[in-house]
Amino acid sequence: MKTLVLKINPKKPEKDKIQKAAQILKMGGLVAFPTDTVYGLGADATNGPAVKKIFKVKKRPLSKALPILIGDKTELTLYASGVSAKIKKLTDEFWPGPLTIVVKKKKNIPDVVTAGKKTVGIRVPDNPVALALIIALGRPLAATSANISDKPSPTTAHNVKKYLNKKIDLILDGGKTSLGVESTVLDCTTSPPTLLRPGAIPMEKIEKNI
Protein backbone atom coordinates (compact mmCIF):
# COMPACT_ATOMS: atom_id res chain seq x y z
CA MET A 1 0.00 0.00 0.00
CA LYS A 2 1.26 3.46 -0.91
CA THR A 3 0.47 6.16 1.65
CA LEU A 4 -0.52 9.45 0.01
CA VAL A 5 0.45 12.64 1.84
CA LEU A 6 -1.59 15.75 1.06
CA LYS A 7 -0.66 19.17 2.42
CA ILE A 8 -3.82 20.95 3.52
CA ASN A 9 -4.54 24.47 4.75
CA PRO A 10 -4.89 24.10 8.54
CA LYS A 11 -7.29 27.04 8.87
CA LYS A 12 -9.23 26.83 5.60
CA PRO A 13 -8.95 23.20 4.43
CA GLU A 14 -9.41 22.78 0.69
CA LYS A 15 -12.73 21.09 -0.12
CA ASP A 16 -11.29 18.78 -2.78
CA LYS A 17 -8.72 17.38 -0.34
CA ILE A 18 -11.32 16.91 2.38
CA GLN A 19 -13.64 15.16 -0.09
CA LYS A 20 -10.83 12.85 -1.20
CA ALA A 21 -10.14 11.91 2.43
CA ALA A 22 -13.84 11.44 3.17
CA GLN A 23 -14.21 9.17 0.12
CA ILE A 24 -11.34 6.99 1.36
CA LEU A 25 -13.08 6.69 4.73
CA LYS A 26 -16.42 5.84 3.09
CA MET A 27 -14.67 3.02 1.22
CA GLY A 28 -13.32 1.56 4.47
CA GLY A 29 -9.86 3.13 4.37
CA LEU A 30 -7.74 4.80 7.04
CA VAL A 31 -6.82 8.48 7.15
CA ALA A 32 -4.46 10.33 9.50
CA PHE A 33 -5.29 13.96 10.17
CA PRO A 34 -4.46 16.81 12.56
CA THR A 35 -6.63 17.53 15.58
CA ASP A 36 -6.23 20.16 18.28
CA THR A 37 -4.36 17.66 20.46
CA VAL A 38 -2.22 15.27 18.33
CA TYR A 39 -2.54 13.65 14.90
CA GLY A 40 -5.38 11.17 14.80
CA LEU A 41 -5.83 7.95 12.84
CA GLY A 42 -9.43 7.62 11.78
CA ALA A 43 -11.92 5.18 10.27
CA ASP A 44 -15.68 5.35 9.74
CA ALA A 45 -16.93 4.44 13.22
CA THR A 46 -20.00 2.70 11.79
CA ASN A 47 -17.86 0.36 9.66
CA GLY A 48 -16.65 -2.50 11.88
CA PRO A 49 -14.10 -3.99 9.43
CA ALA A 50 -12.58 -0.54 8.83
CA VAL A 51 -12.29 0.06 12.56
CA LYS A 52 -10.47 -3.27 12.96
CA LYS A 53 -7.77 -1.95 10.62
CA ILE A 54 -6.89 0.73 13.19
CA PHE A 55 -6.13 -1.95 15.76
CA LYS A 56 -4.04 -3.89 13.25
CA VAL A 57 -1.83 -1.06 12.00
CA LYS A 58 -1.32 0.39 15.50
CA LYS A 59 -0.72 -3.06 17.02
CA ARG A 60 -3.38 -2.08 19.53
CA PRO A 61 -5.16 -4.81 21.54
CA LEU A 62 -8.81 -5.27 20.51
CA SER A 63 -9.62 -5.10 24.23
CA LYS A 64 -8.64 -1.39 24.30
CA ALA A 65 -11.64 0.69 23.23
CA LEU A 66 -11.44 3.54 20.72
CA PRO A 67 -13.05 6.95 21.19
CA ILE A 68 -15.14 8.60 18.49
CA LEU A 69 -15.07 12.14 17.14
CA ILE A 70 -18.24 14.00 16.13
CA GLY A 71 -18.68 17.27 14.30
CA ASP A 72 -20.93 19.14 16.72
CA LYS A 73 -22.13 18.83 20.32
CA THR A 74 -25.73 18.56 19.10
CA GLU A 75 -24.84 15.14 17.62
CA LEU A 76 -24.02 13.66 21.03
CA THR A 77 -27.51 12.22 21.57
CA LEU A 78 -27.31 10.41 18.20
CA TYR A 79 -24.66 8.08 19.63
CA ALA A 80 -25.06 8.36 23.42
CA SER A 81 -27.98 7.54 25.71
CA GLY A 82 -28.79 9.04 29.09
CA VAL A 83 -27.23 12.43 28.34
CA SER A 84 -27.79 14.36 31.56
CA ALA A 85 -27.89 18.10 32.23
CA LYS A 86 -24.40 17.77 33.78
CA ILE A 87 -23.03 16.24 30.61
CA LYS A 88 -24.64 18.96 28.50
CA LYS A 89 -23.04 21.58 30.73
CA LEU A 90 -19.63 20.02 30.13
CA THR A 91 -20.14 19.95 26.37
CA ASP A 92 -21.31 23.58 26.42
CA GLU A 93 -18.16 24.59 28.28
CA PHE A 94 -15.47 22.42 26.68
CA TRP A 95 -16.61 21.42 23.16
CA PRO A 96 -15.13 21.81 20.68
CA GLY A 97 -11.98 21.07 22.63
CA PRO A 98 -9.72 18.49 24.28
CA LEU A 99 -12.25 16.78 26.57
CA THR A 100 -13.35 13.21 25.85
CA ILE A 101 -16.54 12.29 27.68
CA VAL A 102 -17.33 8.63 28.34
CA VAL A 103 -21.06 7.95 28.10
CA LYS A 104 -23.44 5.03 27.51
CA LYS A 105 -23.40 4.16 23.82
CA LYS A 106 -26.27 3.55 21.44
CA LYS A 107 -26.43 0.44 19.25
CA ASN A 108 -25.35 2.33 16.12
CA ILE A 109 -21.75 2.26 17.40
CA PRO A 110 -20.28 -1.21 16.67
CA ASP A 111 -18.96 -3.24 19.60
CA VAL A 112 -15.50 -3.41 17.99
CA VAL A 113 -15.14 0.34 18.64
CA THR A 114 -15.86 -0.03 22.34
CA ALA A 115 -14.20 -3.41 22.92
CA GLY A 116 -17.62 -4.86 23.71
CA LYS A 117 -18.30 -2.30 26.44
CA LYS A 118 -21.62 -0.48 26.71
CA THR A 119 -19.85 2.87 26.94
CA VAL A 120 -18.00 5.05 24.44
CA GLY A 121 -15.69 8.06 24.66
CA ILE A 122 -16.85 11.00 22.51
CA ARG A 123 -15.48 14.46 21.76
CA VAL A 124 -15.68 17.33 19.28
CA PRO A 125 -12.17 18.33 18.17
CA ASP A 126 -11.26 22.01 17.90
CA ASN A 127 -9.51 21.80 14.55
CA PRO A 128 -10.83 22.96 11.14
CA VAL A 129 -9.36 19.99 9.23
CA ALA A 130 -10.75 17.39 11.63
CA LEU A 131 -14.17 19.03 11.74
CA ALA A 132 -14.37 19.40 7.97
CA LEU A 133 -13.47 15.73 7.56
CA ILE A 134 -16.13 14.54 10.02
CA ILE A 135 -18.77 16.73 8.38
CA ALA A 136 -17.84 15.52 4.89
CA LEU A 137 -17.98 11.90 6.03
CA GLY A 138 -21.39 12.44 7.60
CA ARG A 139 -20.66 9.85 10.30
CA PRO A 140 -18.58 9.73 13.46
CA LEU A 141 -14.90 8.92 13.20
CA ALA A 142 -13.36 6.19 15.32
CA ALA A 143 -10.02 7.85 16.00
CA THR A 144 -6.98 7.54 18.19
CA SER A 145 -3.42 8.82 18.04
CA ALA A 146 -1.71 8.07 14.71
CA ASN A 147 1.18 6.08 16.11
CA ILE A 148 2.17 2.55 16.96
CA SER A 149 0.87 1.64 20.42
CA ASP A 150 3.26 2.61 23.23
CA LYS A 151 5.13 5.07 20.97
CA PRO A 152 4.91 8.86 21.50
CA SER A 153 1.80 10.49 20.03
CA PRO A 154 2.64 12.38 16.81
CA THR A 155 2.23 16.15 16.50
CA THR A 156 3.35 16.40 12.86
CA ALA A 157 2.58 14.57 9.63
CA HIS A 158 6.27 13.70 9.37
CA ASN A 159 6.05 11.74 12.62
CA VAL A 160 2.89 9.98 11.43
CA LYS A 161 4.68 8.89 8.26
CA LYS A 162 7.56 7.46 10.30
CA TYR A 163 5.09 5.22 12.14
CA LEU A 164 2.47 4.38 9.52
CA ASN A 165 3.94 4.79 6.03
CA LYS A 166 2.65 2.06 3.68
CA LYS A 167 0.14 0.97 6.34
CA ILE A 168 -2.62 3.57 5.83
CA ASP A 169 -4.21 5.22 2.80
CA LEU A 170 -3.75 8.94 3.42
CA ILE A 171 -2.10 11.50 5.68
CA LEU A 172 -3.55 15.01 5.68
CA ASP A 173 -0.62 17.30 6.53
CA GLY A 174 -2.02 20.32 8.32
CA GLY A 175 1.19 21.32 10.08
CA LYS A 176 2.01 20.94 13.74
CA THR A 177 -0.91 20.38 16.13
CA SER A 178 -1.67 23.25 18.49
CA LEU A 179 -1.71 21.50 21.86
CA GLY A 180 0.54 18.47 21.46
CA VAL A 181 -1.09 16.83 24.49
CA GLU A 182 -3.86 14.25 24.36
CA SER A 183 -7.39 15.01 25.52
CA THR A 184 -8.54 14.67 29.09
CA VAL A 185 -10.83 11.63 29.44
CA LEU A 186 -13.73 11.87 31.89
CA ASP A 187 -16.08 8.97 32.68
CA CYS A 188 -19.54 10.51 33.03
CA THR A 189 -21.26 7.17 33.71
CA THR A 190 -20.15 7.42 37.35
CA SER A 191 -21.32 9.85 40.03
CA PRO A 192 -19.33 11.97 40.46
CA PRO A 193 -17.55 11.68 37.10
CA THR A 194 -14.18 9.88 37.18
CA LEU A 195 -10.95 11.10 35.61
CA LEU A 196 -9.66 8.25 33.42
CA ARG A 197 -6.76 10.07 31.78
CA PRO A 198 -5.20 13.46 32.60
CA GLY A 199 -4.82 15.62 29.52
CA ALA A 200 -4.99 19.10 28.04
CA ILE A 201 -7.78 20.31 30.36
CA PRO A 202 -6.88 20.25 34.08
CA MET A 203 -9.30 18.40 36.36
CA GLU A 204 -9.58 21.51 38.56
CA LYS A 205 -11.13 23.37 35.63
CA ILE A 206 -13.54 20.52 34.92
CA GLU A 207 -14.60 20.25 38.56
CA LYS A 208 -15.91 23.83 38.41
CA ASN A 209 -18.43 22.67 35.83
CA ILE A 210 -19.71 19.43 37.39
TORTI-773303 format. One record per atom (N, C-alpha, C, O, CB): residue in one letter; x, y, z. Coordinates in steps of 0.05 Angstrom, whole numbers, plus 5000, padded with zeros to 4 digits. Glycine has a CB too. Example, Ala and Ser with C-alpha at 12.3 -4.5 7.8 and 13.67 -1.06 7.14 Angstrom:
A526448865156A524649105156A526449345156A528549345169A522649115181S525749555142S527349795143S525850015157S526850235161S528249885114
This chain:
M501749765000M500050005000M501850255000M503650285016M498150005025K501150444982K502550694982K500950894998K498550924994K502950794953T502351035016T500951235033T501251505020T503551605016T502151245062L499051625012L499051895000L499152105022L497752085043L496451934983V500852305018V500952535037V500052785022V501152855002V503852575048L497952915033L496853155021L497253385041L496253375063L493953125014K498653595032K498753835048K496053975047K494854005025K501054025039I495054075070I492454195070I492554445088I493954455108I490253995082N491054645080N490954895095N489754845122N487454765124N489355115080P491254895144P490254825171P487954995180P486454915198P492454845191K487655235169K485455415177K483155415158K480855435166K486555695180K483755385132K481555375112K482155125094K483055155071K481455635095P481554885104P482154645089P480754645061P478354695059P481354395105E482354575041E481254565014E479154345011E479554115020E483454514993K476854414999K474554224998K475253974982K474453754990K472254354985D476853994961D477453764944D479153564960D478753314957D478953844919K480953654977K482653484993K480953345015K481353115022K484953635005I479153505027I477453385048I475653175035I475252955047I475653605061Q474553235012Q472753034998Q474252784991Q473152564993Q471553164973K476752814983K478352574976K478752405001K478452155000K481152654965A479352535023A479752385049A477152255057A477152025066A480752575070A474952405055A472352295063A471652055046A470451855056A470152505062Q472252065020Q471651835002Q473151585010Q472151365010Q472251914973I475751625018I477351405027I476051275052I475951035054I480251495033L475151445070L473851345095L471251195088L470750985100L473351575114K469751305069K467251175062K467650895049K465950725050K465651355042M470050865037M470750605024M472150415044M473050205036M472450655000G472250495069G473450315089G476350355094G477650185106G472850035082G477450575084G480350635087G480950775113G479250845129G481350785064L483550825117L484550965141L485951225133L487451235114L486550785156V485351435148V486451705143V487551815169V486251805190V484251895131A489951925167A491152075190A490752365185A490952465162A494152005194F490252515206F489452795203F490152945229F490252825251F486452825197P490553215227P491153365251P488653415268P486453455257P492453635244T488853415294T486753515312T488053735328T490253815324T485653275330D486553835348D487554035366D489653925385D491254065396D485354175381T489553665390T491353535409T493753415395T495953525397T489853315425V493453195382V495653055367V494452965340V492053005335V496852815383Y496052845323Y494952735298Y493352485305Y494152315320Y497252665278G491052465292G489252235296G489352045272G489952135250G486452335301L488751795278L488351595257L485451515258L484451415278L490251345261G484051565235G481151525236G480151335216G481251285194G479951785231A477851215223A476251045205A473251105210A472551215232A476850735210D471551045191D468651075195D467850905219D468050655218D467150995169A466851035240A466150895264A463850695261A463550515278A465551085286T462350725240T460050545236T460850305219T459150125214T457750695222N463350295210N464350075193N466249905209N468549965212N465750185168G465149675220G466749505238G469349405225G471449425239G465149275245P469349295201P471849205189P473949425185P476349385189P471249085162A473049675179A474849895177A476149965204A478550025205A473450145165V474449955224V475450015251V477549815260V479549885272V473150015271K477149565252K479149355259K481849405248K483949325259K478149085249K481949545225K484549615212K486149795231K488649775231K484049745185I484849975245I486250155264I487849985284I490150035289I484350345278F486449785295F487749615315F490149475303F492249445316F485749405327K489849385278K491949225265K494449395260K496649315266K490949105239V494049635248V496349795240V497749915264V500149965264V495550015221K496249975286K497450085310K498549865329K500049925348K495350245325K497949615322K498649395340K497349445368K498549405389K501749365343R494849525367R493249585391R491549355398R490149245380R491549845386P491449265423P489749045431P486749105426P485849335431P490148975461L485248915415L482448955410L480849005436L478549095435L481248705396S482148945459S480848985485S480949275494S479849355514S482048805506K482449445479K482749725486K480949895468K481549935445K485749815483A478849995480A476750145465A477850395451A479850505459A474450225483L476550465429L477150715414L475050925420L472750865424L477350665384P475951175422P473951395424P472851465396P473951375376P475251645437I470751625395I469751725370I469752025370I469452155391I466951615364L470052145346L469952435343L467352505328L466652365308L472452535328I465952705336I463552805323I463953095315I465753225325I461052765341G462253195297G462653455286G461453685302G462153915297G461653465259D459553625320D458153835334D456953715360D456153485360D456053965317K456853875381K455753775406K452853685404K451953515420K456053985428T451353795385T448553715382T448253425372T446153315374T447153905363E450453305362E450353035352E450752825375E450452585370E452452995331L451352925399L452052735421L449752535425L450252295429L452552895446T447252625425T445052445431T444452255409T442852065413T442552615437L445752285385L445452085364L446851825371L446151615362L446452205337Y448951855387Y450751625393Y450851555422Y451951345429Y453451675382A449851725439A449951675468A447151685480A445351835471A451651895482S446651515500S444051515514S444451625542S446751625553S442851225515G442351715554G442451815582G444152065585G445552095605G443551595599V444052245566V445552495567V444252685587V442152795582V445852625539S445552715609S444452875631S445053175628S446553255610S445552785658A443753335645A444253625645A447153685651A448353875641A442453765665K448453525669K451253555676K453053515651K454953665647K452053365698I452453305636I453953255612I453653475592I455653565580I453152985599K451253575589K450753795570K452254045579K453254195562K447753855568K452454095605K453954325615K456954295608K458254495600K453654345645L457954055610L460754005603L461254055573L463254175565L461653725610T459453955556T459753995527T459554295520T460854385502T457753825512D457754435533D457454725528D459954875535D460755065521D455054835545E461354785556E463754925566E466254845550E467955015544E464154865595F466554585543F469154485534F469154385505F471254325494F469954265551W466854375491W466854285463W466254515445W464554685451W464754075459P467554545422P469754365414P472254415431P472854635439P470454415384G473754195436G476054215453G477053945462G475953745456G475554395476P479253945478P480653705486P479453555510P480953485528P483453765491L476853515510L475553365531L474053135519L472153175503L473653535549T474752885525T473352645517T471552565540T472452515562T475252415509I468952535534I466952465554I466052175549I465152105527I464552665553V466252005569V465351735567V462451715576V461751795598V467151545584V460851615557V457951595562V456951315553V458351165541V456451825546K454351265560K453151015550K452651035520K451551235511K450550945566K453450825506K453250835476K450550735466K449250575480K455450675464K449850825443K447550715429K448450485410K450850455405K446050935413K446550335401K447150095385K448450155358K449449975345K444749925381N448250405349N449350475322N452350495323N453650535302N448150725312I453650475346I456550455348I457350165351I456550045371I457650635372P458750045332P459449765333P461049695358P462649855369P461049685309D460749445368D462149355392D465149355389D466649385408D461149075400V466149325364V469049325360V470249595368V472549595377V469749265331V468749805365V469750075373V470250085403V472150195412V467850295364T468349965418T468349995447T469349755461T468949725486T465550065456A470549575447A471649325458A469449175473A469949045494A473949385477G467049175462G464849035474G463549175498G461549075509G465748765483K464649395506K463449545529K460949695520K460449745496K465449745541K459249765540K456849905534K457250215536K455250365536K454649825554T459750295537T460350575539T462250655516T463550485504T461650655566V462350915510V464051015489V465051295496V463551455508V462551015461G467551345489G468651615493G468151785468G468551695446G471751605499I467152025472I466352205450I467452485455I467552585478I463252215447R468352615433R469052895435R468753035409R468552905388R471952925445V468753305409V468653475386V471353605384V471953775402V466253675386P473053545365P475753675363P475553965355P473854045340P477453515344D477454125365D477554405358D479654445337D481754575342D478154585383N479154345313N481054365291N479454375265N477854195260N483054125292P479954575248P478354595223P478654355204P476654285191P479254845208V480954235202V481354005185V479753765195V478253635180V484353925182A480053705221A478553485233A475553525230A474053335223A479353445262L474653765236L471753815235L470653795206L468553675202L471054085246A472153905187A471353885159A471153595150A469353525135A473254045141L473053435159L473153155151L470752995162L469452845148L475753015161I470053045188I467752915200I465152995187I463452825181I467652985231I464953255181I462553355168I462253235140I460053155131I462553655166A464453225125A464353105098A463752815098A462352715080A467053155084L464752675118L464052385121L461152345127L459952155118L465852255142G460052515144G457252495152G456752275173G454452205178G455652435128R458852185185R458751975206R460952035226R462752185221R459051685194P460751915250P462851955269P465451805260P465351615246P462051855297L467651915270L470251785264L471251635289L471351755310L472352005255A471851385285A473351245306A476251335303A477351295282A473050925304A477351455324A480051575320A481651565346A480651595368A479751865311T484251515342T486051515364T488751625353T488951685329T486451225376S490751645370S493251765361S494451605338S494451355338S495151795384A495551745318A496651615294A499451525298A501351625285A496451815270N499751335316N502451225322N502150915325N500050805323N503551345348I504450795331I504350515339I503950515369I505150685383I507050365331S502350335380S501750335408S504350335425S506350195418S500050085416D504350495446D506550525465D508750715454D510750755468D507750255471K508450815430K510351015419K509151295425K506751325429K510850975389P510851505425P509851775430P507751855409P507951785386P512151975430S505752005419S503652105401S504752315382S506252495391S501252215417P504152295356P505352485336P503952755336P501552775338P505252355309T505552965332T504553235330T505053355302T504253585297T505753415351T506253195285T506753285257T506153055238T506252815246T509653385253A505653125213A505252915193A507752755188A507652515182A504253045166H510052885191H512552745187H512852515207H513652295200H514952945191N512052565232N512152355252N510152125246N510751895251N511552465280V507852205236V505852005229V506951815207V506751575208V503252135218K508251935187K509451785165K511551585175K511751365165K510551965144K513151675195K515151495206K513951245217K514951025215K516751645228Y511551275230Y510251045243Y508650885223Y508750635224Y508351145265L507151015205L504950885190L505250885160L503350805146L502451005198N507550965150N507950965121N507550685109N508550485120N510751065113K506050665087K505350415074K503450235089K502950005082K507850265068K502250355111K500350195127K497550325126K495550185131K501250185156I497350585118I494850715117I494550855089I496550875074I494550925140D492150945083D491651045056D492551335052D493651405031D488751035050L492151505072L492551795068L493351935094L492351865116L490051925057I495152125092I495852305114I495252585104I496252685084I498852275122L493452725119L492953005114L494953165130L494853165155L489953085121D496753315117D498853465131D497853745135D497953915117D501453465114G496953805159G496054065166G497954215185G497054395200G493354055179G500454135184G502454265202G502354155230G501053955235G501954565203K503854285247K504054195275K501454235290K500154445286K506354335289T500654045307T498254085323T498654295344T500854335354T497353815335S496454425352S496754655370S497354585399S498854735412S494154815369L496254365409L496654305437L498954105442L500554145460L494054185449G499053895426G501153695429G500853515453G502553365459G503753835431V498553535466V497853375490V495153245485V493353365473V497853545517E494852995492E492352855487E490052965504E490553105524E492652555493S487652905496S485253005510S485052885538S485952665544S482752945494T483753035555T482952935582T480552755578T478752815563T482253175602V480652525592V478352335589V476852315615V478052255636V479452045580L474252365614L472552375638L470252185635L468752195616L471552665642D470051995654D467851795654D465451925667D465351965691D468751535668C463351985650C460952105661C458751905666C456451975671C459952315641T459451645667T457551435674T457651385704T456051235715T458051175659T459551515718T459751485747T458851745760T458751955747T462651415756S458151735786S457451975801S458951995827S458651825844S454351975806P460752195829P461352395809P463052285786P464052065789P462952635822P463352435765P464952345742P467852275751P468852395769P465052555720T469052075737T471651985744T473752055722T473252025698T471651675747L475952165731L478152225712L479551965704L480651825721L480152425725L479451895678L480751655668L483551705657L485251535659L479051525647R483851945646R486552015636R486952325638R485352475627R486851925606P489052415652P489652695652P490352785624P491452625608P491952755672G489753035617G490453125590G490553435589G491353565608G488353025571A489753545566A490053825561A488454005579A489154235584A489353885532I486153905589I484454065607I484953965636I484353735641I481454055599P485854135654P486254055682P483653975695P481554095690P487654275698M483853775713M481453685727M480253905744M477853915748M482153445745E481954085754E480854305771E478954475755E476954575766E483254485782K479554515730K477754675713K475154535707K473054655706K479254745686I475354265703I472954105698I471154105723I468754125721I473753825690E472354075746E470854055771E469054295776E467054285790E472754015795K469854525765K468254775768K465654755752K463854915756K469855015760N465554565734N463154535717N461554285721N459854215705N464054555688I462154135742I460653895748I459553895776I458153705785I462353635743
